[in-house]
């Protein structure tokens, strides 16, 4: 069983959020992720209300590099702190949570209406 890594994030309300990730195998070498899919969501602290979906894009799929993002229009509607996780699906259908943590909201000043 793979235990997900823990990494807390801060989302600035009304600004684009981006998190660059690189996965490595147990041997420390980059993981070739051809045929993999990646999904992630941000929920409230209780895990009952969806606050945002991550948009995933490959940076270098052959070395396990991808970016998770939330557009500014998506962060603008987040109303408080929460939690998130990231799930990968291998080509054969096996699923693993690889990352999880707290999602803190920073209200910012300049982007307010």
C-alpha positions in Angstrom: 0.0 0.0 0.0 1.2 3.5 -0.9 0.9 6.1 1.8 0.2 9.6 0.3 2.7 12.3 0.9 1.5 15.2 3.1 1.9 18.8 1.8 -0.2 21.7 2.9 -1.1 24.4 0.4 -2.2 28.0 0.5 -4.8 29.2 -2.1 -5.0 32.9 -2.7 -8.6 33.8 -3.3 -9.2 35.4 -6.8 -5.7 34.4 -8.0 -4.6 31.4 -10.2 -3.3 28.5 -8.1 -0.5 26.3 -9.4 1.4 23.4 -7.9 4.1 21.6 -9.7 4.6 17.9 -8.8 7.1 15.3 -9.8 6.6 11.6 -8.8 9.5 9.3 -8.3 9.6 5.5 -7.8 10.9 3.7 -4.7 14.3 3.7 -6.4 14.4 7.5 -6.4 14.1 7.7 -10.2 11.4 9.7 -11.9 8.2 7.7 -12.6 7.3 7.2 -16.2 3.6 8.1 -16.2 2.6 7.2 -19.7 -1.1 6.1 -19.7 -1.7 7.4 -16.1 -4.4 9.9 -15.2 -4.3 12.4 -12.3 -7.3 13.9 -10.5 -7.5 16.1 -7.4 -10.2 18.0 -5.4 -10.4 20.5 -2.6 -13.2 20.0 0.0 -14.2 21.9 3.1 -12.7 20.8 6.4 -15.4 18.2 7.0 -15.0 16.7 3.5 -18.7 17.3 2.7 -18.6 20.3 0.3 -16.6 20.4 -2.9 -14.7 23.8 -3.0 -12.7 23.3 -6.3 -11.4 20.7 -8.8 -7.8 20.8 -9.8 -7.0 21.1 -13.5 -4.1 18.7 -14.3 -1.7 19.2 -17.2 1.4 17.2 -18.0 4.8 19.0 -17.8 6.9 16.0 -18.7 4.8 12.8 -18.5 7.9 10.6 -19.2 9.5 11.8 -16.0 6.3 12.0 -13.8 6.0 15.8 -13.9 2.7 17.5 -13.9 1.0 20.7 -12.8 -2.2 21.0 -10.7 -4.0 24.4 -11.0 -7.2 26.2 -10.2 -8.1 29.2 -12.4 -8.7 32.5 -10.7 -12.4 32.2 -11.4 -12.4 29.0 -9.3 -10.4 30.3 -6.4 -12.7 33.4 -6.2 -15.5 31.2 -5.0 -13.7 29.3 -2.3 -15.1 30.4 1.0 -12.8 29.0 3.7 -10.0 26.6 4.6 -10.3 23.0 3.6 -8.4 19.8 2.6 -7.4 18.3 -0.6 -6.0 15.1 -2.1 -4.6 13.8 -5.4 -5.4 10.4 -6.9 -3.5 8.7 -9.7 -4.9 5.9 -11.8 -2.4 3.5 -13.4 -3.0 2.2 -17.0 -4.3 -1.1 -15.6 -6.9 0.7 -13.4 -5.1 0.6 -10.0 -5.7 3.8 -8.1 -3.4 5.4 -5.4 -3.7 8.6 -3.4 -0.3 10.2 -3.8 -0.7 13.6 -2.0 -3.0 15.1 0.6 -3.0 18.0 3.0 -4.7 21.1 4.3 -5.8 23.8 1.9 -5.6 27.2 3.6 -7.4 30.2 2.1 -5.7 33.6 1.9 -8.3 36.3 1.2 -5.7 38.7 -0.2 -6.3 42.4 -0.5 -5.7 43.6 -4.0 -8.0 41.2 -5.8 -11.1 42.2 -3.8 -13.9 43.9 -5.6 
